[in-house]
Amino acid sequence: MAIEKPNLHEVRVIHPWTFSYYDAFIQEMKKYDGGTERWLAEYSTFKDRSDYFQVMPKLDGGKKVNALSIFWIAPLETDISVAKLYLAADQVGNALSQSVEGTKLVDRLIGVTPYIEVRQDRVNEAGEAVTAQMIARMLSRSGYTDLLTVDIHSREAGKFIEDEGINHVNATATPLLVDIINENDDWVTMDTKIAVLDIGALQRCWHAAKLLGLTAEDLIVFKKERGGHNVVDSSTLLYGDPKEKDLLVFDDLQDTGSSTGKTALGSRVAGCKSVRMLLPHGVLSFPARKNISNLLEEGIVDDWVLTNSLPRGAFLLEGVNNFETVNVAPLLMGLGRLLSQLGKERMLELPGIDPFILQTRNKMEVWKEFADEVGIDWQIINRG
């Protein structure tokens, strides 16, 4: 619930490119914005086809102005390229960071992003660009003071944002996914375990376990063996045994469905009784629909749940049996307004907010903590 502050003027600003594709999601967010005013924005071009962009502010004298800029930087979602979505976030930030007659238009600019493409968060081969670092630098340069993400891909990506001086809050859709589990009586049994596809997902899965009343010993942990970008050659079991277990799989995103499919098939071969996938983001690169529908139809995966953070996911998988989407818009709008009204530190101190926040940690630190909790040697991860 937002906390109204009479000396604060909150506004929403959405680039026309963003609005043109994500209209349905934005309309969902609007239901929970508490009547927050929208400043209109206009995009056009000059005769030479160069860009013209303007936000049309309505200043309320004497009040601080916090602007919520809602944007996506997402692949595959639209006819608009990722580069244009990147530019849209940049244009909004740049426009709002300008001063008019010595007066700033806004005091704080809070980015609210259902999905931000930051998977390229390190250099794997010489000459690669680190997209996560580029986006963080752009947001800082454009005047963003705060950023609310949902289940960001990694600690490395979050650190790039924080290193640019941006107050970063990473929300998690895990409680919404747990609600779906609790609504289905047969999804949680005496044999329920949470499958961790790689130690990068361990923090999120452990968080889910706590919300479900499970312990660290109820996790089954795998290690992915990667053969390159978007290529998983195999998985190694580090802890636990899937035999005769009902598996819940939490990860940050669903791309082609290849790696999750291999893990699900391997778990079935190892004798698990059921597999259910629960993921915040549906990137769904080709051939995701085919892979996911086949896994569901063949009974390798029993149910598949995504949020609507990337709306294309629900459209792409429409008509697939045992597939469900969860609406994350209310969570984003509510937390965005709390971040605006309270700031990061006070927001994170609110009673009852902990289930919805997952500030990312170093994955090896989490792994060592887990290994100590369950009484195994953390160094097994380095063994062949």
C-alpha positions in Angstrom: 0.0 0.0 0.0 1.3 3.4 -1.0 1.8 6.1 1.7 0.4 9.4 0.5 2.7 12.4 1.1 0.9 15.8 0.6 4.1 17.7 -0.3 5.0 15.2 -3.0 3.7 15.4 -6.6 4.0 11.9 -8.2 3.7 11.5 -12.0 4.0 8.7 -14.5 5.9 9.1 -17.8 5.7 6.6 -20.6 7.4 6.8 -24.0 4.9 6.5 -26.9 7.0 3.5 -28.2 6.6 1.7 -24.9 2.9 2.6 -24.6 2.1 1.4 -28.2 3.1 -2.2 -27.4 2.7 -2.6 -23.7 -0.6 -0.8 -23.4 -2.5 -3.7 -21.8 0.2 -4.2 -19.1 0.4 -0.4 -18.5 -3.4 -0.2 -18.1 -3.1 -3.0 -15.4 -0.5 -0.9 -13.6 -2.8 2.1 -13.8 -5.4 0.3 -11.7 -3.0 0.5 -8.8 -1.4 3.9 -9.3 -3.6 5.7 -6.7 -4.6 8.3 -9.3 -1.0 9.3 -10.1 -1.0 11.9 -12.9 0.5 11.0 -16.2 2.7 13.6 -18.0 2.2 13.1 -21.7 5.2 12.5 -24.0 5.5 13.1 -27.7 7.8 11.4 -30.2 8.2 12.6 -33.8 10.9 13.2 -36.3 12.3 16.2 -38.2 12.4 16.3 -42.0 15.8 14.6 -42.0 14.3 11.8 -39.9 16.3 12.7 -36.8 14.4 12.2 -33.5 12.3 14.8 -31.6 11.1 13.9 -28.1 9.4 16.0 -25.5 7.7 15.4 -22.1 4.9 17.9 -21.4 5.1 18.6 -17.7 2.4 20.1 -15.5 4.3 21.6 -12.6 2.7 21.9 -9.1 4.5 24.8 -7.5 6.1 24.2 -4.1 5.9 20.4 -4.3 8.7 17.9 -4.9 8.2 16.0 -8.1 9.0 12.3 -8.4 8.5 10.8 -11.8 7.9 7.1 -12.4 9.3 6.1 -15.8 7.9 2.8 -16.9 10.0 1.0 -19.5 11.1 -2.4 -20.9 14.4 -3.2 -22.5 13.5 -6.6 -23.9 14.4 -8.8 -26.8 11.9 -10.4 -29.2 8.9 -8.7 -27.7 7.9 -6.1 -30.3 8.5 -4.9 -33.8 10.5 -2.1 -32.1 14.1 -3.2 -31.7 15.8 -3.5 -28.3 17.9 -0.5 -29.4 14.7 1.6 -29.7 13.5 0.5 -26.3 16.9 1.4 -24.9 16.6 4.8 -26.6 13.1 5.3 -25.3 14.3 4.9 -21.7 17.2 7.2 -22.4 15.0 9.9 -24.0 12.6 10.0 -21.1 15.4 10.2 -18.6 17.2 12.9 -20.6 14.1 15.0 -21.0 13.2 14.9 -17.3 16.7 15.6 -16.1 16.8 19.0 -17.9 16.4 22.3 -16.0 14.1 25.1 -17.1 15.1 28.5 -15.9 17.4 26.9 -13.3 14.6 24.7 -11.9 14.7 20.9 -12.3 11.6 19.3 -13.7 11.8 16.4 -11.3 13.6 15.8 -8.0 13.8 12.0 -8.4 13.4 9.8 -11.5 12.4 6.3 -10.6 12.7 3.7 -13.3 10.1 0.9 -13.0 11.0 -2.0 -15.4 9.1 -5.3 -15.6 12.0 -6.7 -17.6 15.4 -5.5 -18.4 17.8 -7.5 -20.7 21.0 -7.7 -18.7 22.0 -11.4 -19.2 25.2 -10.3 -20.9 26.8 -9.4 -17.5 30.4 -10.4 -18.0 33.0 -11.0 -20.7 33.1 -14.6 -21.8 35.2 -14.0 -25.0 37.6 -11.2 -26.0 35.8 -8.3 -27.7 32.4 -8.8 -26.2 30.3 -5.9 -25.1 28.8 -6.1 -21.6 25.2 -5.1 -22.1 24.4 -4.9 -18.4 27.1 -2.4 -17.9 26.0 -0.3 -20.9 22.4 -0.2 -19.7 23.5 0.8 -16.2 25.7 3.6 -17.5 22.9 4.9 -19.8 20.4 5.0 -16.9 22.8 6.9 -14.7 23.8 9.3 -17.5 20.1 9.9 -18.3 19.3 11.0 -14.8 17.7 7.9 -13.2 18.1 8.1 -9.4 16.3 4.9 -8.6 15.5 1.6 -10.4 12.9 -1.1 -9.5 13.5 -4.4 -11.3 11.8 -7.7 -11.0 13.9 -10.9 -10.5 17.0 -9.4 -12.2 19.2 -12.0 -13.8 22.3 -11.8 -11.6 24.2 -10.1 -8.8 26.7 -8.9 -11.4 23.9 -7.1 -13.3 22.6 -5.5 -10.1 26.1 -4.4 -9.1 26.6 -2.5 -12.4 23.5 -0.5 -11.6 24.5 0.2 -8.0 28.1 1.1 -9.1 26.5 3.9 -11.1 25.0 5.4 -8.0 21.5 4.3 -8.7 19.3 3.2 -5.8 18.4 -0.3 -7.0 15.6 -2.4 -5.5 15.1 -5.8 -6.9 11.5 -7.1 -6.3 10.7 -10.8 -6.7 7.6 -12.4 -8.1 8.2 -15.5 -6.0 5.4 -14.8 -3.5 2.9 -14.6 -6.5 4.2 -17.9 -7.8 3.9 -19.5 -4.3 0.3 -18.3 -4.2 -0.4 -20.4 -7.3 1.2 -23.4 -5.7 -0.9 -22.9 -2.6 -4.1 -22.6 -4.7 -3.4 -26.2 -6.0 -3.7 -28.7 -3.2 -1.9 -31.5 -5.1 1.2 -29.3 -5.9 2.6 -29.6 -2.4 3.0 -33.1 -0.9 5.1 -34.9 1.7 7.6 -35.5 -1.1 7.8 -31.9 -2.4 11.3 -30.6 -3.1 12.5 -27.5 -4.9 14.9 -28.1 -7.8 17.7 -25.5 -8.2 18.8 -25.6 -11.9 22.1 -23.9 -11.1 23.7 -22.2 -8.1 22.8 -18.8 -9.7 19.2 -19.7 -8.9 19.9 -20.9 -5.3 19.1 -17.6 -3.6 15.7 -17.4 -5.3 14.9 -21.1 -4.7 15.8 -20.9 -1.0 13.6 -17.8 -0.7 10.7 -19.8 -2.2 11.4 -22.7 0.1 11.1 -20.4 3.2 7.8 -19.0 1.8 6.5 -22.6 1.4 7.6 -23.6 4.9 10.3 -25.8 3.6 14.0 -25.9 4.6 17.4 -25.9 2.9 17.3 -29.7 3.1 14.2 -29.6 0.8 16.3 -28.3 -2.1 17.8 -30.4 -4.9 20.7 -28.5 -6.4 22.2 -29.0 -9.9 25.1 -27.3 -11.6 24.8 -26.4 -15.3 27.7 -27.3 -17.6 27.6 -24.7 -20.4 29.0 -25.1 -23.9 28.5 -21.4 -24.8 25.8 -18.6 -24.8 22.3 -20.2 -24.4 23.9 -23.7 -24.6 23.7 -26.1 -21.7 25.5 -29.4 -22.4 24.6 -31.2 -19.2 23.7 -30.8 -15.5 25.5 -32.3 -12.5 23.6 -33.1 -9.3 25.3 -31.4 -6.4 22.9 -32.1 -3.6 19.7 -34.1 -3.0 18.0 -36.9 -4.9 14.9 -36.4 -7.2 13.8 -40.0 -7.0 10.2 -40.4 -5.9 9.9 -36.6 -5.3 7.5 -33.9 -6.5 9.7 -31.1 -8.0 9.0 -27.4 -8.1 11.5 -25.6 -10.3 12.1 -21.9 -9.7 14.4 -19.9 -12.1 14.6 -16.3 -13.3 13.6 -16.7 -16.9 12.4 -19.1 -19.6 14.2 -18.8 -22.9 14.2 -21.6 -25.4 13.1 -24.2 -22.8 16.1 -26.4 -23.7 18.0 -26.4 -20.4 14.9 -26.7 -18.3 13.7 -29.5 -20.5 16.9 -31.4 -20.1 16.7 -31.1 -16.3 13.1 -32.2 -16.3 13.8 -35.2 -18.5 16.8 -36.1 -16.4 14.7 -35.9 -13.2 12.0 -38.1 -14.8 14.7 -40.6 -15.7 16.0 -40.4 -12.2 12.5 -41.3 -10.9 10.8 -38.1 -9.8 7.0 -38.2 -9.7 6.2 -34.7 -11.0 7.8 -31.5 -12.3 6.3 -28.0 -12.3 8.1 -24.9 -13.7 7.6 -21.5 -12.1 9.4 -18.6 -13.6 9.0 -14.8 -13.6 10.1 -14.0 -17.1 9.1 -15.6 -20.4 11.7 -14.5 -23.0 10.7 -17.5 -25.1 13.2 -17.5 -28.0 12.5 -19.9 -30.8 11.6 -22.8 -30.5 10.3 -22.2 -27.0 6.6 -22.8 -27.8 7.4 -26.1 -29.4 9.7 -27.2 -26.6 7.3 -26.2 -23.8 4.2 -27.6 -25.4 6.0 -30.9 -26.2 7.3 -31.2 -22.6 3.7 -30.6 -21.2 2.0 -32.8 -23.8 4.4 -35.7 -23.2 4.0 -35.4 -19.4 7.6 -34.6 -18.7 6.5 -31.3 -17.1 3.1 -31.3 -15.4 2.5 -27.5 -15.2 4.2 -24.3 -16.4 3.7 -20.9 -14.8 5.1 -17.5 -16.0 4.3 -14.0 -15.0 3.2 -11.4 -17.6 6.4 -9.3 -17.2 6.9 -10.0 -20.8 3.4 -10.0 -22.3 4.4 -11.8 -25.4 4.8 -15.0 -23.3 1.1 -15.4 -22.7 0.3 -14.7 -26.4 2.9 -17.2 -27.6 1.7 -20.0 -25.4 -2.0 -19.3 -25.7 -3.9 -22.6 -26.0 -1.1 -24.7 -24.4 -2.6 -27.0 -21.7 -1.4 -26.6 -18.1 0.2 -23.3 -18.8 -0.7 -20.3 -16.7 0.4 -16.6 -16.3 0.4 -14.5 -13.2 -0.2 -10.7 -13.2 2.8 -8.9 -11.8 1.6 -5.4 -12.6 0.0 -4.7 -9.1 3.3 -5.7 -7.4 5.3 -3.4 -9.6 3.1 -0.3 -9.3 2.7 -0.7 -5.5 6.5 -1.1 -4.9 7.3 1.6 -7.4 5.2 4.1 -5.5 6.6 3.0 -2.1 10.1 3.5 -3.6 9.1 7.0 -4.7 7.5 8.0 -1.4 9.9 6.5 1.1 13.2 6.0 -0.7 15.1 2.7 -0.7 16.2 2.5 2.9 12.9 3.3 4.5 11.0 1.1 2.0 13.1 -1.9 2.9 12.4 -1.4 6.6 8.6 -1.7 6.1 7.0 -4.6 8.0 5.9 -7.4 5.7 7.9 -6.3 2.7 10.6 -9.0 2.9 8.9 -11.7 0.9 8.6 -9.3 -2.1 12.3 -8.1 -2.1 15.3 -10.2 -3.2 18.4 -8.0 -3.1 20.8 -10.1 -5.1 23.9 -11.7 -3.5 27.1 -13.3 -4.7 26.1 -16.8 -5.8 29.2 -18.4 -4.3 28.5 -16.8 -0.9 25.0 -18.2 -1.1 26.3 -21.6 -2.1 28.8 -21.7 0.8 26.0 -20.7 3.3 23.8 -23.4 1.9 26.5 -26.0 2.0 27.2 -25.2 5.6 23.4 -25.3 6.4 23.0 -28.8 5.0 26.4 -30.1 6.1 28.3 -30.7 2.8 31.7 -29.6 1.5 31.1 -26.5 -0.6 34.1 -27.4 -2.8 32.2 -30.3 -4.4 31.1 -27.7 -7.0 34.7 -27.6 -8.3 34.9 -31.3 -8.8 34.3 -33.0 -12.1 
